[in-house]
């Protein structure tokens, strides 16, 4: 509340619906000091478990590797979680939720977010969708145990839930790379869609607050700030196979130099650079390697037009070495590093805009990101992406 994230109108829901009531015995909260997820079991350490569950503003992983993980050590990829309370209430505030509103949530996870919304709207008004069967079953049990009147549906949220449409509000608690058009058609005119959106250029997202047009055929609105969410499973990018791109030595690529620095490229976890570069350099996935002995490579891999890892095998590598000028190698039909440098120049020329100067329009023929004015042209080469149907 001191930070202005938990507003006074949401405080009663926060007090009445504790996050701890929706968490399993074994959780993996993110330890800010250690910079990693740690296992905490309520049976073994109830005080620590309660502290993370109800008092700490940290994300808590509740599933790894789509449920294939076992044991107490963290798995490879987190695939379900309870978000940071500050992020939860920031997005709920942007949803502008009122008593009696019908809500569709995409990404049930623990069901805590749905329970908070049900406290505001009243029982029977919140439908939440979860693609993972085991997670959906646990969420349904929690909803019944807590008697909150939430309908938990096991299914692919990318299709929405037409049986309950039209909705006054739609909220996604997973990141998307294309907003499914079904979410627009299932929201009433004037209704609000809140969704984390981004590109494959990074794992980060920005929250888009979209309002459905009076004719119900499109939705548009601005980004409100950066976040990072697990991705909608239907839109997750497979792991990059480096050997499929670089079949020999990096020295086989065309060599050059760059004036961009390592901080320019890395940009900070929630900085706008990667968001903007993803708009201007479509169908590209970067991978930042660990720094060793003062050196760090950053790789860029071309993606197929369908965002798959097939087709385009263009690649680029920029090598940063402390005290030396950065070196670049690139190969393939695209010169990906040249595109990155051009994207950086465009961003600087526009006054280094942050996320909030950009907006998103979603229609039947796709989606378009714009800068400052929704009537202006697209802000990047990916202005119209794959149809979002």
C-alpha positions as CSV (number, residue, x, y, z in Angstrom):
1,X,0.0,0.0,0.0
2,X,2.9,2.4,0.7
3,X,4.1,1.9,-2.8
4,X,0.6,2.6,-4.2
5,X,0.3,-0.9,-5.7
6,X,-2.3,-2.3,-3.4
7,X,-5.1,0.3,-3.5
8,X,-7.6,0.8,-0.8
9,X,-10.5,-0.7,-2.8
10,X,-8.5,-4.0,-3.2
11,X,-7.3,-4.1,0.4
12,X,-10.4,-6.0,1.6
13,X,-9.9,-8.7,-0.9
14,X,-6.3,-9.0,0.0
15,X,-7.2,-9.4,3.7
16,X,-10.1,-11.8,3.0
17,X,-8.4,-14.1,0.5
18,X,-4.9,-15.1,1.7
19,X,-2.5,-16.4,-0.9
20,X,-1.4,-19.2,1.6
21,X,-4.9,-20.8,1.2
22,X,-4.2,-21.6,-2.4
23,X,-0.6,-22.9,-2.2
24,X,0.6,-26.5,-2.0
25,X,2.8,-28.0,0.8
26,X,6.0,-27.7,-1.3
27,X,6.7,-24.3,-3.0
28,X,9.7,-22.7,-4.6
29,X,9.7,-19.0,-3.8
30,X,12.2,-16.8,-5.4
31,X,14.9,-15.8,-2.9
32,X,15.8,-12.2,-3.8
33,X,19.0,-12.3,-1.9
34,X,20.2,-15.5,-3.4
35,X,18.8,-14.7,-6.9
36,X,17.2,-18.1,-7.3
37,X,14.2,-20.3,-6.4
38,X,14.5,-22.2,-3.2
39,X,12.4,-25.2,-1.9
40,X,10.3,-24.6,1.2
41,X,8.0,-27.3,2.6
42,X,5.3,-26.3,5.1
43,X,5.7,-29.5,7.0
44,X,9.4,-29.0,7.5
45,X,9.5,-25.3,8.1
46,X,6.0,-23.8,8.6
47,X,7.3,-20.4,9.7
48,X,9.4,-19.9,6.5
49,X,6.5,-21.3,4.4
50,X,4.1,-18.9,5.9
51,X,6.5,-16.0,5.6
52,X,6.9,-16.5,1.8
53,X,3.2,-17.4,1.3
54,X,1.6,-14.4,3.0
55,X,4.3,-11.8,3.7
56,X,6.9,-11.8,0.9
57,X,6.4,-9.9,-2.4
58,X,8.0,-12.6,-4.5
59,X,6.8,-15.0,-7.2
60,X,6.4,-18.6,-6.0
61,X,6.8,-21.5,-8.4
62,X,4.3,-24.3,-7.9
63,X,5.2,-26.5,-10.9
64,X,8.3,-27.3,-12.9
65,X,8.7,-28.8,-16.4
66,X,4.9,-29.2,-17.1
67,X,4.6,-31.6,-14.2
68,X,7.4,-33.9,-15.2
69,X,9.6,-32.7,-12.4
70,X,10.0,-34.6,-9.1
71,X,11.9,-34.0,-5.9
72,X,12.6,-30.8,-3.9
73,X,15.3,-29.3,-6.0
74,X,14.1,-26.8,-8.7
75,X,13.5,-28.2,-12.1
76,X,14.6,-26.9,-15.5
77,X,11.7,-24.6,-16.5
78,X,9.0,-23.1,-14.2
79,X,5.6,-23.8,-15.7
80,X,3.1,-22.7,-13.1
81,X,3.3,-20.2,-10.2
82,X,1.7,-17.7,-7.9
83,X,2.7,-14.3,-9.1
84,X,4.2,-11.5,-7.0
85,X,1.4,-9.8,-5.1
86,X,2.5,-6.4,-6.3
87,X,2.1,-7.6,-9.9
88,X,-1.2,-9.2,-9.2
89,X,-2.7,-6.1,-7.7
90,X,-1.2,-3.8,-10.3
91,X,-3.0,-5.8,-13.1
92,X,-6.2,-6.1,-11.1
93,X,-6.2,-2.3,-10.7
94,X,-5.8,-1.9,-14.5
95,X,-8.7,-4.3,-15.0
96,X,-11.1,-1.8,-13.4
97,X,-13.2,-4.7,-12.0
98,X,-16.6,-3.9,-10.5
99,X,-19.3,-5.9,-8.6
100,X,-21.3,-8.0,-11.0
101,X,-18.8,-8.0,-13.8
102,X,-18.4,-11.3,-15.7
103,X,-14.7,-12.2,-16.0
104,X,-12.7,-14.7,-18.0
105,X,-9.2,-15.4,-16.7
106,X,-6.6,-17.2,-18.8
107,X,-4.1,-19.1,-16.6
108,X,-5.7,-20.3,-13.3
109,X,-2.5,-21.6,-11.7
110,X,-3.2,-21.7,-7.9
111,X,-6.6,-20.0,-8.3
112,X,-5.6,-17.1,-6.0
113,X,-6.1,-14.4,-8.6
114,X,-9.5,-15.8,-9.6
115,X,-10.5,-15.9,-5.9
116,X,-9.5,-12.2,-5.4
117,X,-11.7,-11.3,-8.4
118,X,-14.6,-13.4,-7.2
119,X,-14.4,-11.5,-3.9
120,X,-14.9,-8.3,-5.9
121,X,-17.5,-9.4,-8.5
122,X,-19.5,-11.8,-6.4
123,X,-19.8,-15.6,-6.7
124,X,-20.6,-17.1,-10.1
125,X,-19.1,-14.3,-12.1
126,X,-15.5,-15.6,-12.6
127,X,-14.5,-18.3,-15.1
128,X,-10.9,-19.3,-15.1
129,X,-9.1,-21.5,-17.6
130,X,-6.1,-23.8,-17.0
131,X,-4.4,-25.8,-19.8
132,X,-2.7,-28.3,-17.3
133,X,-5.0,-31.0,-16.1
134,X,-3.2,-31.5,-12.7
135,X,-3.0,-27.8,-12.0
136,X,-6.7,-27.3,-12.9
137,X,-7.7,-30.1,-10.6
138,X,-5.8,-28.6,-7.7
139,X,-7.2,-25.2,-8.4
140,X,-10.8,-26.6,-8.6
141,X,-10.2,-28.3,-5.2
142,X,-9.0,-25.1,-3.7
143,X,-12.0,-23.1,-5.1
144,X,-14.4,-25.7,-3.6
145,X,-12.6,-25.8,-0.3
146,X,-12.6,-22.1,0.0
147,X,-16.2,-21.8,-1.3
148,X,-15.5,-18.8,-3.6
149,X,-17.9,-19.5,-6.5
150,X,-15.2,-19.7,-9.2
151,X,-15.7,-21.9,-12.3
152,X,-12.4,-23.7,-13.1
153,X,-12.3,-25.0,-16.7
154,X,-9.6,-27.4,-17.9
155,X,-8.8,-26.3,-21.5
156,X,-6.6,-24.3,-23.8
157,X,-7.1,-20.6,-22.9
158,X,-6.0,-19.5,-26.4
159,X,-9.5,-20.5,-27.6
160,X,-11.3,-18.6,-24.8
161,X,-14.5,-20.0,-23.3
162,X,-17.4,-19.0,-25.6
163,X,-19.9,-20.8,-23.5
164,X,-19.8,-18.0,-20.9
165,X,-19.4,-15.1,-23.3
166,X,-19.8,-12.2,-23.5
167,X,-17.5,-11.1,-20.7
168,X,-17.0,-7.7,-19.2
169,X,-13.4,-8.3,-18.5
170,X,-10.7,-10.7,-19.7
171,X,-7.3,-11.1,-18.0
172,X,-4.4,-13.3,-18.9
173,X,-1.9,-14.3,-16.2
174,X,0.5,-15.7,-18.9
175,X,2.6,-13.9,-21.5
176,X,1.5,-14.0,-25.1
177,X,3.2,-13.3,-28.4
178,X,-0.1,-12.9,-30.3
179,X,-3.4,-12.0,-28.6
180,X,-5.9,-14.6,-29.6
181,X,-8.7,-12.9,-31.5
182,X,-11.2,-15.1,-29.6
183,X,-10.6,-13.0,-26.5
184,X,-11.7,-9.9,-28.4
185,X,-14.9,-11.5,-29.8
186,X,-15.8,-13.0,-26.4
187,X,-15.6,-9.5,-24.7
188,X,-18.5,-7.1,-24.9
189,X,-18.0,-3.7,-26.7
190,X,-16.4,-1.4,-24.2
191,X,-15.0,-4.3,-22.2
192,X,-11.4,-4.5,-21.0
193,X,-8.7,-7.0,-21.8
194,X,-5.5,-7.0,-19.7
195,X,-2.7,-9.2,-21.0
196,X,1.1,-9.4,-20.8
197,X,2.4,-9.1,-24.4
198,X,5.9,-9.4,-25.9
199,X,8.0,-10.8,-28.7
200,X,10.3,-13.7,-29.0
201,X,13.2,-11.3,-28.8
202,X,13.1,-11.7,-25.0
203,X,11.3,-13.4,-22.2
204,X,10.0,-10.1,-20.8
205,X,6.5,-8.8,-21.4
206,X,4.6,-5.5,-21.1
207,X,1.1,-5.3,-19.8
208,X,-1.4,-4.2,-22.5
209,X,-4.7,-2.7,-21.4
210,X,-7.0,-3.1,-24.3
211,X,-10.6,-1.7,-24.7
212,X,-12.9,-3.5,-27.2
213,X,-14.3,-1.2,-29.9
214,X,-18.0,-0.3,-30.0
215,X,-18.5,-2.6,-33.0
216,X,-16.8,-5.5,-31.1
217,X,-14.4,-6.2,-34.0
218,X,-11.1,-4.9,-32.5
219,X,-9.5,-3.9,-29.3
220,X,-6.8,-1.3,-28.6
221,X,-4.9,0.3,-25.8
222,X,-1.5,1.3,-24.4
223,X,1.1,-0.7,-22.6
224,X,1.3,0.2,-18.9
225,X,4.7,-1.2,-18.0
226,X,7.0,-4.1,-18.0
227,X,6.4,-7.5,-16.4
228,X,7.6,-11.1,-17.0
229,X,5.2,-14.1,-17.1
230,X,5.4,-17.7,-18.1
231,X,4.1,-18.0,-21.6
232,X,0.9,-19.3,-23.0
233,X,1.8,-22.9,-23.8
234,X,0.4,-22.7,-27.3
235,X,2.9,-19.9,-28.0
236,X,6.0,-21.0,-26.2
237,X,9.2,-21.0,-28.3
238,X,11.1,-24.3,-28.4
239,X,14.7,-24.4,-27.2
240,X,17.2,-23.1,-29.7
241,X,19.5,-25.8,-31.2
242,X,22.7,-23.9,-31.7
243,X,24.3,-26.6,-33.8
244,X,21.5,-26.3,-36.4
245,X,22.5,-22.6,-37.0
246,X,26.3,-22.6,-36.6
247,X,27.6,-25.7,-38.3
248,X,31.2,-24.8,-38.2
249,X,33.2,-22.0,-36.5
250,X,31.8,-18.6,-35.6
251,X,34.7,-17.3,-37.7
252,X,32.9,-18.6,-40.8
253,X,30.6,-15.7,-40.5
254,X,31.1,-12.2,-41.9
255,X,33.1,-10.2,-39.3
256,X,32.7,-6.6,-38.3
257,X,32.7,-4.4,-35.2
258,X,30.1,-2.4,-33.4
259,X,30.0,0.7,-31.2
260,X,27.2,-0.6,-29.1
261,X,28.3,-1.5,-25.6
262,X,27.4,-4.5,-23.5
263,X,25.0,-2.4,-21.4
264,X,23.4,-1.1,-24.6
265,X,22.6,-4.7,-25.6
266,X,21.7,-6.2,-22.3
267,X,19.5,-3.2,-21.4
268,X,18.5,-4.2,-17.9
269,X,15.9,-6.8,-17.0
270,X,12.9,-4.5,-17.4
271,X,14.4,-1.9,-19.7
272,X,12.6,-0.9,-22.9
273,X,15.5,-1.7,-25.3
274,X,14.7,-5.4,-25.9
275,X,10.9,-4.7,-26.1
276,X,11.6,-2.1,-28.9
277,X,14.2,-4.2,-30.6
278,X,11.7,-7.1,-30.7
279,X,9.3,-4.8,-32.6
280,X,12.0,-3.8,-35.1
281,X,13.7,-7.1,-35.5
282,X,10.9,-9.7,-36.0
283,X,11.3,-13.4,-36.0
284,X,14.5,-13.3,-34.0
285,X,15.5,-15.0,-30.7
286,X,18.6,-13.7,-28.7
287,X,20.4,-15.8,-26.2
288,X,22.7,-14.1,-23.7
289,X,25.5,-16.4,-22.4
290,X,27.1,-16.2,-19.0
291,X,30.1,-13.9,-18.6
292,X,33.5,-15.7,-18.2
293,X,37.0,-14.2,-17.9
294,X,35.6,-10.8,-18.8
295,X,34.0,-12.0,-22.0
296,X,30.4,-12.6,-23.0
297,X,28.9,-13.7,-26.3
298,X,25.3,-12.7,-27.2
299,X,23.7,-14.8,-30.0
300,X,20.8,-13.9,-32.3
301,X,19.0,-16.7,-34.1
302,X,16.5,-16.2,-37.0
303,X,13.1,-17.9,-36.7
304,X,10.7,-19.2,-39.3
305,X,7.8,-17.0,-40.4
306,X,5.6,-19.1,-38.2
307,X,7.8,-18.4,-35.2
308,X,9.1,-21.9,-35.3
309,X,12.8,-22.9,-35.3
310,X,12.7,-24.0,-38.9
311,X,13.4,-22.3,-42.2
312,X,15.6,-19.3,-41.6
313,X,19.0,-20.2,-40.3
314,X,20.4,-16.7,-40.1
315,X,22.6,-16.0,-37.0
316,X,24.7,-13.3,-35.5
317,X,27.1,-13.2,-32.6
318,X,28.5,-10.2,-30.8
319,X,31.4,-10.7,-28.5
320,X,32.0,-8.3,-25.6
321,X,35.4,-8.4,-23.9
322,X,36.2,-6.1,-21.1
323,X,38.6,-3.4,-22.3
324,X,38.2,-4.2,-26.0
325,X,36.0,-3.2,-28.9
326,X,33.1,-5.5,-29.4
327,X,33.4,-7.9,-32.4
328,X,30.5,-9.2,-34.5
329,X,30.0,-12.2,-36.8
330,X,26.9,-12.9,-38.8
331,X,25.7,-15.3,-41.4
332,X,22.6,-16.3,-43.4
333,X,20.1,-14.5,-45.7
334,X,19.5,-11.9,-42.9
335,X,22.1,-9.7,-41.3
336,X,20.5,-9.9,-37.9
337,X,23.1,-7.7,-36.1
338,X,22.7,-5.0,-38.8
339,X,18.9,-5.1,-38.0
340,X,19.6,-4.8,-34.3
341,X,21.8,-1.8,-34.8
342,X,19.1,-0.2,-37.0
343,X,16.5,-0.9,-34.3
344,X,18.7,0.8,-31.7
345,X,19.2,3.9,-34.0
346,X,15.4,4.1,-34.5
347,X,14.8,3.9,-30.7
348,X,17.3,6.7,-30.1
349,X,15.8,8.9,-32.8
350,X,12.4,8.5,-31.2
351,X,13.6,9.8,-27.9
352,X,14.3,6.4,-26.3
353,X,10.6,5.8,-25.6
354,X,9.7,3.4,-22.8
355,X,6.9,0.9,-22.8
356,X,4.1,3.3,-22.0
357,X,4.5,5.3,-25.3
358,X,3.6,2.2,-27.2
359,X,0.2,0.6,-27.7
360,X,-1.4,-2.5,-29.3
361,X,-4.3,-2.9,-31.7
362,X,-5.8,-6.4,-32.2
363,X,-8.2,-7.2,-35.0
364,X,-9.3,-10.2,-37.1
365,X,-6.4,-9.9,-39.5
366,X,-3.7,-9.7,-36.8
367,X,-2.1,-7.3,-34.3
368,X,-0.2,-4.0,-34.7
369,X,2.0,-2.2,-32.3
370,X,2.1,1.6,-32.6
371,X,4.1,4.5,-31.0
372,X,2.1,7.4,-29.4
373,X,-0.8,7.4,-31.9
374,X,-3.0,4.4,-32.6
375,X,-3.7,5.9,-36.0
376,X,-0.1,6.0,-36.9
377,X,1.7,3.3,-38.8
378,X,3.2,0.2,-37.1
379,X,6.1,0.9,-34.8
380,X,8.1,-2.0,-36.2
381,X,8.5,-4.5,-39.0
382,X,6.3,-6.9,-36.9
383,X,3.4,-4.4,-37.1
384,X,1.0,-7.0,-38.3
385,X,2.0,-10.4,-37.1
386,X,0.5,-13.9,-37.6
387,X,-3.3,-13.7,-37.6
388,X,-4.5,-13.7,-34.0
389,X,-7.6,-15.8,-34.7
